[in-house]
Amino acid sequence: MIIFLNGTSSSGKSSIAEELLQVLDTWYFHLSIDAFASMCPGDRVMELDEPELNAFLRRMRAGFHRSVAAMAQAGNDVVVDHLFSEPWRLQDCLEVLEGLDVVLVGVHCSLEELERREQARGDRTPGMAAKQFQVVHQHGLYDFEVDTSTSSPRECAEAIKEFLGRAPALRAFDELRLR
Ligand SMILES: Nc1ncnc2c1ncn2[C@@H]1O[C@H](COP(=O)(O)OP(=O)(O)OP(=O)(O)O)[C@@H](O)[C@H]1O
C-alpha cells in the first residue's frame, strides 16, 4: 500500500504523514522529497548554474519516485509526501508506480493559512506556497481529500485511515492512467 499525499508546501503533508505512522494498524515508512533533498550537499548544489541545477533536481525527483516504487515492491507500506508542482512528476509517478496500490490523497489548505504558516516557519521561500497553489491540484482527481485549514494533522490521519477501510477498488491513479 502506498498512501500518496500531494499538496503545496506548508499544507501539512509531513505532519499528516507522521500521524499516519502512529494511527495505522501496520508499520508504514514515511518517504519524503524533503528528506531526499537533505541527503545532498545543499550549499555546493546551489553553486550550479540554472540548467545544471534543474537537471540535478529532476534526477533527484525521478530517483525519489523510483525509490518509492522499490520500497513498495519489496513489500513495504509507504506514506509518500510529495507535490505535483510540475506535470512530469505526476506522469512519472503514474508510470513508475504501475502495478502498485496507490491511494492518492489531496492535502488542501486555504491560501491565507498557507501564507501564515510559511511566514511563521521562516525556512521557506515567501510566496512559494502561493505559486504552487494554482498548480499542484490541477489534475483534479483524488481518492480522498483533506483540508488542514479546518482539521488537525491527527484528524486528517484518522479520516484517511477510516477511508482506507471503505475505499473503492478503482483508484485515482488507474483513472489518471486512462486519460
Ligand atoms: N492541520 C494543521 N493545522 C495547523 N497547523 C498545521 C497543520 N498541519 C501542519 N501545520 C503546521 O504547518 C507547518 C507546515 O507543516 P508541514 O511541514 O507538515 O507541511 P508540509 O506540507 O510537509 O510542508 P513542506 O512541503 O514545505 O515540507 C508546520 O509549522 C506545522 O506545524
The ligand as an ORCA input file, in Angstrom:
! r2SCAN-3c Opt
* xyz 0 1
  N      -3.546     20.795     10.349
  C      -2.730     21.777     10.730
  N      -3.190     22.809     11.454
  C      -2.363     23.813     11.834
  N      -1.043     23.861     11.532
  C      -0.510     22.860     10.813
  C      -1.337     21.774     10.374
  N      -0.560     20.924      9.664
  C       0.667     21.459      9.660
  N       0.705     22.619     10.349
  C       1.878     23.468     10.535
  O       2.244     23.973      9.245
  C       3.651     23.935      9.066
  C       3.992     23.077      7.864
  O       3.613     21.731      8.139
  P       4.276     20.517      7.373
  O       5.768     20.537      7.489
  O       3.574     19.291      7.829
  O       3.864     20.860      5.877
  P       4.416     20.251      4.511
  O       3.250     20.237      3.571
  O       5.087     18.948      4.733
  O       5.434     21.365      4.084
  P       6.750     21.290      3.129
  O       6.307     20.658      1.833
  O       7.126     22.717      2.971
  O       7.785     20.477      3.842
  C       4.237     23.418     10.370
  O       4.615     24.513     11.146
  C       3.083     22.683     11.029
  O       3.158     22.705     12.434
*
